[in-house]
């Protein structure tokens, strides 16, 4: 499909000691063969050059702004400079570079919300490294929501979706201990998560009537209360409410029978009650090519579905498949938004 949006994607560097630099370089080197949409890399150009040399790549890097990035992308890797405070060694993260890591994310969001770039694509960060520097958020998703809230003055509920070629899955609760899930799981949270998922699948993914399958919390979806009361008391009323509002939704369903081939053919997205209930099947069905998409934000954001992989950084063995999928999906969502705005 021919792109309709000419603005570049904003690609953050992630943790510069991880594989984000490696796979970004691979994406640009193979831009023609892989049909990579133009992106503007937000990070330290000197660190990126050093990583290219370490990997044996001859990559021309051009410091530029948004307006020249798409044209420059044909012959050079366009970079908006965000300097690291400390030297970077592949595989050795340093909390001294936390401000550059978060600064790249904040800049990418600002540029996208101002219309200078078309979407945000984030390379992986290591939260433990950022925590050492005072980072206050449970993860990337929550940080992005905070940036959006500060920019708009609106309260946002970020919804994480893992999107792969065989499954789209949404966890209602995300980065909390499993023992806390029953307490945090409310009808209001489930309703808002489902409503945001349906709205974004309509607005950004081009699905006019998304089919939603909702997993139960307990084994066998509670088995009529014998294995837990939450499914009937908390989840089922939400499904009935959404059905009354015209949403094509089913559940609560036993999670152990939701993800085989025949079951997946009956829905477009699975809404699950906790992190691993959604991410285990999503990663099992598409480990290399699934994309982390954040719904419910006032900008488009995608990310590779993997971590920093410090042990692989600088060795030339990291795979760029998931980043490639994230870049392509971000461009497709931006194109959809552009068409809808016309």
BELURCOR-V180386 format. One record per backbone hydrogen bond with DSSP energy under -1.0 kcal/mol. CO is the residue of the C=O (numbers start at 1). NH is the residue of the N-H. E is the energy in kcal/mol with one decimal. If there is no record, write none. Layout:
CO/NH/E ; CO/NH/E
This chain:
8/118/-2.4 ; 9/40/-3.4 ; 10/121/-3.1 ; 11/42/-3.1 ; 15/18/-2.1 ; 17/91/-3.0 ; 19/23/-2.7 ; 20/24/-1.7 ; 21/25/-2.2 ; 22/26/-2.2 ; 23/27/-2.3 ; 24/28/-2.0 ; 25/29/-2.9 ; 26/30/-2.2 ; 28/31/-1.8 ; 30/34/-3.0 ; 31/36/-2.1 ; 38/9/-2.1 ; 40/11/-2.7 ; 41/80/-2.8 ; 42/13/-1.4 ; 43/82/-1.9 ; 44/48/-2.2 ; 45/49/-2.4 ; 46/50/-2.3 ; 47/51/-2.1 ; 48/52/-2.2 ; 49/53/-2.2 ; 50/54/-2.3 ; 51/55/-2.0 ; 52/57/-3.2 ; 53/56/-1.1 ; 60/77/-3.0 ; 62/79/-2.7 ; 68/72/-2.5 ; 69/73/-1.9 ; 72/75/-1.5 ; 72/76/-2.5 ; 77/62/-2.1 ; 78/41/-2.6 ; 79/64/-2.2 ; 80/43/-1.5 ; 89/92/-2.5 ; 94/97/-2.3 ; 95/98/-1.9 ; 97/101/-2.0 ; 98/102/-2.7 ; 99/103/-2.2 ; 100/104/-2.0 ; 101/105/-1.3 ; 102/106/-2.6 ; 103/107/-2.4 ; 104/108/-2.2 ; 105/109/-2.2 ; 106/110/-2.4 ; 107/111/-2.8 ; 108/112/-1.9 ; 109/113/-2.8 ; 110/114/-1.9 ; 111/116/-2.4 ; 111/117/-1.3 ; 112/115/-1.1 ; 119/10/-2.9 ; 120/302/-2.3 ; 121/12/-2.3 ; 124/15/-2.5 ; 126/130/-1.8 ; 127/131/-2.9 ; 128/132/-1.3 ; 130/133/-1.3 ; 130/135/-2.3 ; 131/134/-1.9 ; 139/143/-1.8 ; 140/144/-2.5 ; 141/145/-1.9 ; 142/146/-2.0 ; 143/147/-2.1 ; 144/148/-2.3 ; 145/149/-2.5 ; 146/150/-2.4 ; 147/151/-1.8 ; 148/152/-2.0 ; 149/153/-2.9 ; 159/295/-3.6 ; 161/293/-3.3 ; 162/169/-2.4 ; 163/291/-2.5 ; 167/164/-2.6 ; 168/270/-2.6 ; 169/162/-2.8 ; 170/272/-3.8 ; 174/176/-1.6 ; 177/180/-1.6 ; 178/181/-1.3 ; 180/184/-2.0 ; 181/185/-2.0 ; 186/190/-2.3 ; 187/191/-2.7 ; 188/192/-2.7 ; 189/193/-2.3 ; 190/194/-2.5 ; 191/195/-2.8 ; 192/196/-2.5 ; 193/197/-2.2 ; 194/198/-2.7 ; 195/199/-2.5 ; 196/200/-2.5 ; 197/201/-2.3 ; 198/202/-1.9 ; 199/203/-2.8 ; 200/204/-2.9 ; 200/205/-1.1 ; 201/207/-2.5 ; 211/268/-2.6 ; 211/269/-1.8 ; 212/250/-2.1 ; 213/271/-3.0 ; 214/253/-2.4 ; 218/221/-1.8 ; 219/222/-1.5 ; 220/223/-1.9 ; 222/227/-3.0 ; 223/226/-1.6 ; 229/233/-2.4 ; 230/234/-3.0 ; 230/235/-1.5 ; 231/236/-2.4 ; 235/239/-1.7 ; 236/240/-2.2 ; 237/241/-2.1 ; 238/242/-2.6 ; 239/243/-2.4 ; 240/244/-2.0 ; 242/247/-2.5 ; 243/246/-1.8 ; 247/249/-1.3 ; 248/212/-3.0 ; 250/214/-2.7 ; 253/216/-2.9 ; 254/257/-1.6 ; 255/258/-1.2 ; 260/264/-2.5 ; 261/265/-1.2 ; 263/266/-1.8 ; 264/267/-1.2 ; 269/213/-2.5 ; 270/170/-3.0 ; 271/215/-2.9 ; 272/172/-2.6 ; 274/278/-1.3 ; 275/279/-2.7 ; 276/280/-2.0 ; 278/282/-1.6 ; 279/283/-2.6 ; 280/284/-2.3 ; 281/285/-2.1 ; 286/290/-1.1 ; 291/163/-3.2 ; 292/303/-1.3 ; 293/161/-2.8 ; 295/159/-2.4 ; 300/120/-3.0 ; 301/294/-1.9 ; 302/122/-2.1 ; 303/292/-2.9 ; 304/306/-1.1 ; 308/19/-2.3 ; 309/312/-2.1 ; 312/315/-1.7 ; 320/324/-2.8 ; 321/325/-2.4 ; 322/326/-2.3 ; 323/327/-2.7 ; 324/328/-2.5 ; 325/329/-2.5 ; 326/330/-2.4 ; 327/331/-2.2 ; 328/332/-2.3 ; 329/333/-2.8 ; 330/334/-2.2 ; 331/335/-2.6 ; 332/336/-2.4 ; 333/337/-2.3 ; 334/338/-2.3 ; 335/339/-2.5 ; 336/340/-2.2 ; 337/341/-1.6
